[in-house]
């Protein structure tokens, strides 16, 4: 338990963290990686370069400070991050390293304003927060290892099939190299893939949603080749998977993780809303609902740039044809002439509230969102405007958690 004095001091630093939080976390990563370059084998280098990891950590530190007198309020966020940590292989011995360089970064950025009293309070607070993470993650490691077909750390899988799903997305069907049982998972979860890429100094780890229903003898991930269409440099990992990894090759996977999962106890209709490669966890949910919960009404809405970039369409439509309870709707932002002639989409442009209302009719449902952050910001803002309670809107981020609450501002 934190002392009342430390709680008061931490609370007093909230305005400072709001202003200087990202500067502190940028300095933190610089210091830590300089002293411990081996940790570059765990962290996503692209997220570091784009500033996403620094911003996410700053938001987490800020939230911890705001709720320091009631840390139970951030337990959901702790569990979400702990899933990522478990899938990456973060262990208790990493936490003292993080604490040391976080305090150094606070001192460096704030200078004389970071008094010995403030640093002592933050050291005490970090110890409490770190213990919470370590405890939650220990349970996750134990559960992952002891479940049927489970394992610790990373396990070799063979690429059984490699299937091009669209101009930018390819699916990989993965089976265990040892031919033993694999762990089940909840629809919406992901696995981490660890790669040693020729010419790269460090290991690269990426999380990919499982894009089929659980219960199969394989895991399927559907990977977008990053950078091809969004004016960004080509993604090192996704390019390697698309261009170099072939059927028969070995990939190393974590056991499934993640808290963005289908609530199978909720009997209300389900609305699955995705953009781009964000459809991967939605397809897993759709397949699961069709196989095991055929009585639930499902509306599957997917936004893509055009027909060439629309992945897994045939599989979704095959599932939809199997049940009168499933309806499917597509929104193409920039349909091609061929798309228009074939009438393969239902709306041109972007998803808007009026169109959603015309498709759904009744707003009483459980909503699941996944896609680029601007897509989720826009869709969530529309749903809130319609009167959908925020607790009925669930969403997943690919990468560090971002802020979608500013939507519509």
Residue pairs with C-beta under 8 A, 6 or more apart in sequence:
1 128
2 10
2 68
2 124
2 125
2 128
3 124
5 121
6 120
6 121
6 124
6 125
7 68
7 69
9 117
9 118
9 121
10 65
10 68
10 121
10 122
10 125
11 65
11 68
11 69
13 65
13 118
13 122
14 62
14 65
14 66
16 110
16 113
17 24
17 58
17 61
17 62
17 65
18 62
20 109
20 110
21 58
21 59
21 61
21 62
22 51
22 54
22 55
22 58
23 109
24 58
24 61
24 102
24 105
24 106
24 109
24 110
25 53
25 54
25 55
25 57
25 58
25 61
25 105
26 51
26 54
27 105
27 108
27 109
28 57
28 101
28 102
28 104
28 105
29 43
29 48
29 53
29 54
31 101
31 104
31 105
31 108
32 39
32 97
32 98
32 101
33 39
33 40
33 43
35 101
36 97
39 94
39 97
40 201
40 202
41 202
41 203
41 205
42 88
42 89
42 90
42 203
42 205
43 53
44 53
44 204
44 205
44 206
44 399
45 202
45 204
45 236
46 235
46 236
47 53
47 399
47 400
48 54
52 399
52 400
52 402
53 400
55 400
55 402
56 400
56 401
56 402
57 400
59 401
59 403
60 77
60 81
61 102
63 74
63 77
64 71
64 74
64 125
64 129
65 125
67 73
67 74
68 125
71 128
71 129
71 132
75 132
76 259
77 401
78 132
78 133
78 136
79 136
79 259
80 259
80 401
81 133
81 401
82 133
82 136
82 137
82 140
83 140
83 257
83 258
83 259
84 207
84 257
85 133
85 137
86 137
86 140
86 141
86 144
86 254
86 257
87 190
87 191
87 192
87 207
87 254
87 255
87 257
87 258
88 192
88 205
88 254
89 153
89 154
89 254
90 137
92 134
92 137
92 138
95 130
95 133
95 134
96 130
98 130
99 123
99 126
99 127
99 130
102 122
102 126
103 119
103 122
103 123
103 126
106 114
106 118
106 119
106 122
107 114
107 119
110 118
140 257
141 152
143 150
144 150
144 151
144 152
144 183
144 255
144 257
145 151
145 152
145 255
147 183
147 184
147 255
148 181
148 183
148 184
149 180
149 181
149 182
149 183
149 184
150 183
150 255
151 183
151 255
152 255
153 254
154 192
154 194
154 252
154 253
154 254
155 176
155 177
155 252
155 253
155 254
155 255
156 176
156 177
156 178
156 250
156 251
156 252
157 174
157 175
157 176
157 177
157 219
157 250
157 251
157 252
157 253
158 174
158 175
158 176
158 177
158 248
158 249
158 250
158 251
159 172
159 173
159 174
159 245
159 246
159 247
159 248
159 249
159 250
159 251
160 173
160 174
160 175
160 218
160 247
161 171
161 172
161 173
161 247
162 170
162 171
162 172
162 173
162 245
162 246
162 247
163 170
163 171
163 173
164 170
165 171
165 222
165 311
165 312
166 308
166 309
166 310
166 311
167 308
167 309
168 224
168 225
168 228
168 229
168 277
168 309
168 311
169 222
169 223
169 224
169 225
169 277
169 309
169 311
169 312
170 222
170 223
170 225
170 241
170 242
171 211
171 220
171 221
171 222
171 223
171 312
172 220
172 221
172 222
172 223
172 241
172 245
172 251
173 218
173 219
173 220
174 218
174 219
174 220
174 221
174 251
174 253
175 182
175 217
175 218
176 182
177 250
182 217
182 218
182 219
183 255
183 256
184 214
184 215
184 256
185 210
185 214
185 256
186 214
186 256
186 258
186 261
186 262
187 210
187 213
187 214
187 261
187 262
187 281
187 284
187 285
187 287
187 288
188 209
188 258
188 260
188 261
188 262
188 281
188 284
188 285
188 368
188 396
189 209
189 210
189 256
189 257
189 258
189 260
189 261
189 281
190 207
190 208
190 209
190 210
190 256
190 257
190 258
190 281
191 207
191 208
191 210
191 219
191 221
191 253
191 254
191 255
191 256
191 257
192 205
192 206
192 207
192 253
192 254
192 257
193 205
193 206
193 207
193 208
193 221
193 237
193 241
193 251
193 252
193 253
194 203
194 204
194 205
194 251
194 252
194 253
194 254
195 203
195 204
195 205
195 206
195 237
195 240
195 241
195 251
195 252
196 203
197 204
197 236
197 237
197 240
200 236
204 236
204 237
206 237
206 238
207 257
207 258
207 398
207 399
208 221
208 222
208 223
208 280
209 221
209 222
209 258
209 280
209 281
209 284
209 370
209 396
209 398
210 219
210 220
210 221
210 256
210 280
210 281
210 284
211 220
211 221
211 222
211 280
211 281
211 283
211 284
211 312
212 218
212 219
212 220
212 283
212 284
212 287
213 284
213 287
213 288
213 291
214 284
214 288
215 291
219 253
219 256
221 280
222 277
222 280
222 283
222 311
222 312
223 238
223 241
223 242
223 277
224 238
224 276
224 277
225 234
225 235
225 238
225 239
225 242
226 232
226 234
226 235
226 238
226 239
227 233
227 234
227 235
227 238
227 239
228 234
229 305
229 309
245 251
258 396
260 281
260 368
260 370
260 394
260 395
260 396
262 270
262 285
262 288
262 289
262 368
263 366
263 394
264 288
264 292
264 293
266 366
267 296
268 296
268 364
268 365
268 366
269 296
269 297
269 298
269 299
269 362
269 364
269 365
269 366
270 285
270 289
270 296
270 297
270 298
270 299
270 365
270 366
270 368
271 298
271 299
271 301
271 360
271 365
271 366
271 367
271 368
272 282
272 285
272 286
272 298
272 299
272 300
272 301
272 368
273 282
273 301
273 302
273 351
273 367
273 368
273 369
273 370
273 371
273 379
274 282
274 301
274 302
274 303
274 369
274 370
274 371
275 302
275 303
275 304
275 370
275 371
275 372
275 375
275 376
275 379
276 303
276 304
276 305
276 309
276 371
276 372
276 375
277 311
277 371
277 398
278 369
278 370
278 371
278 372
278 375
278 396
278 398
279 302
279 311
279 312
279 316
279 370
279 371
280 312
280 370
281 368
281 370
281 396
282 300
282 302
282 368
282 370
283 312
283 315
283 316
285 368
286 298
286 300
286 316
286 319
286 326
287 319
289 296
289 298
289 326
290 298
290 319
290 322
290 323
290 326
294 323
294 325
295 325
296 325
297 325
297 326
298 323
298 325
298 326
298 327
299 326
299 327
299 328
299 329
299 359
299 360
299 365
300 316
300 320
300 326
300 327
300 328
300 329
301 328
301 329
301 330
301 331
301 351
301 356
301 359
302 310
302 316
302 328
302 329
302 330
302 331
303 330
303 331
303 332
303 333
303 350
303 351
303 371
303 375
304 310
304 311
304 330
304 331
304 332
304 333
305 332
305 333
305 334
306 332
306 333
306 334
306 335
306 336
306 339
307 332
307 335
307 336
307 338
307 339
307 342
307 344
307 345
308 336
310 330
310 332
313 330
316 328
317 328
319 326
320 326
320 327
320 328
327 359
329 346
329 347
329 359
330 344
330 345
330 346
330 347
331 345
331 346
331 347
331 348
331 349
331 350
331 351
331 355
332 339
332 345
332 347
332 348
333 348
333 349
333 350
335 345
335 348
339 345
346 359
347 355
350 378
351 375
351 378
351 379
351 382
352 382
353 382
353 385
353 386
356 379
356 382
356 383
356 386
357 363
357 386
363 383
363 386
363 387
363 388
365 392
366 392
366 394
367 383
367 388
367 392
367 393
367 394
368 394
368 395
368 396
369 375
369 376
369 379
369 380
369 393
369 394
369 395
369 396
370 376
370 395
370 396
370 398
371 379
373 397
373 402
373 404
376 395
376 404
376 407
377 404
377 406
377 407
377 408
378 407
378 408
380 393
380 395
380 404
380 407
381 407
381 408
382 408
383 393
384 390
384 393
384 407
384 408
385 408
395 404
